Amino acid sequence: MLHKVLIDAVSSQATRLLMSEKGLPAPDVEKHLKSLLQSALAKLDVVSRDEFETQQVVLQRTRERLEALEKRVTEMEQRAQPPSA
């Protein structure tokens, strides 16, 4: 819900900026929009692409280790069971 409110606020501010009677030159509009978007994105709970990719690698390694440990546990359990008669 917060994301929708934030997007609506950014959208309305951008519309006001673009429709202002001042007729800001393109570089000024771009500068204001960039500042507006950076401010809006700073309020969101997001991570950088680099951090996301780093965590993806860590998760993959963790998953591989977990699967290897599960396999070892299964093998140990099978060896610990007495042979059936």
C-alpha positions in Angstrom: 0.0 0.0 0.0 2.8 2.4 0.8 4.3 1.8 -2.6 1.1 2.9 -4.3 0.9 6.0 -2.2 4.5 6.8 -2.9 4.1 6.2 -6.7 1.0 8.4 -6.7 2.8 11.2 -4.9 5.8 11.0 -7.3 3.4 11.0 -10.3 1.5 14.0 -9.1 4.7 15.9 -8.4 6.1 15.0 -11.8 2.9 16.1 -13.5 3.0 19.4 -11.6 6.7 19.9 -12.6 6.0 19.1 -16.3 2.8 21.2 -16.4 4.2 24.2 -14.5 3.7 27.6 -16.0 7.4 28.3 -15.5 8.2 26.3 -18.5 11.4 24.9 -17.1 14.1 24.1 -19.6 14.6 20.4 -20.3 17.9 20.1 -18.2 16.1 21.6 -15.2 13.1 19.3 -15.6 15.4 16.3 -15.9 17.3 17.4 -12.8 14.1 17.9 -10.8 12.7 14.5 -11.9 15.9 12.7 -11.1 16.0 14.2 -7.7 12.3 13.4 -7.2 12.8 9.8 -8.2 15.9 9.3 -6.1 14.0 10.7 -3.1 11.1 8.3 -3.8 13.3 5.3 -4.3 15.2 6.0 -1.1 11.9 5.6 0.8 11.4 2.1 -0.6 12.8 -1.1 0.9 15.0 -2.1 -2.0 18.5 -3.4 -2.5 21.0 -2.7 -5.3 21.4 -5.2 -8.2 24.9 -6.0 -6.9 23.6 -6.9 -3.4 20.8 -8.9 -4.9 23.2 -10.9 -7.1 25.6 -11.4 -4.2 22.8 -12.8 -2.0 21.6 -15.0 -4.9 25.1 -16.6 -5.0 25.2 -17.1 -1.3 21.7 -18.7 -1.3 22.8 -21.1 -4.1 25.9 -22.1 -2.2 23.8 -22.6 1.0 21.2 -24.7 -1.0 24.0 -26.9 -2.4 25.5 -27.4 1.1 22.1 -28.2 2.5 21.4 -30.8 -0.2 24.8 -32.4 0.4 24.2 -32.6 4.2 20.8 -34.1 3.6 22.3 -36.7 1.4 24.9 -37.5 4.1 22.3 -37.8 6.8 20.2 -40.1 4.6 23.3 -42.3 4.0 24.2 -42.4 7.7 20.6 -43.3 8.6 20.6 -46.2 6.2 23.9 -47.5 7.5 22.6 -47.2 11.1 19.5 -49.3 10.4 19.9 -53.0 11.2 19.4 -55.3 8.2 15.8 -56.5 7.9 15.2 -60.2 8.4 
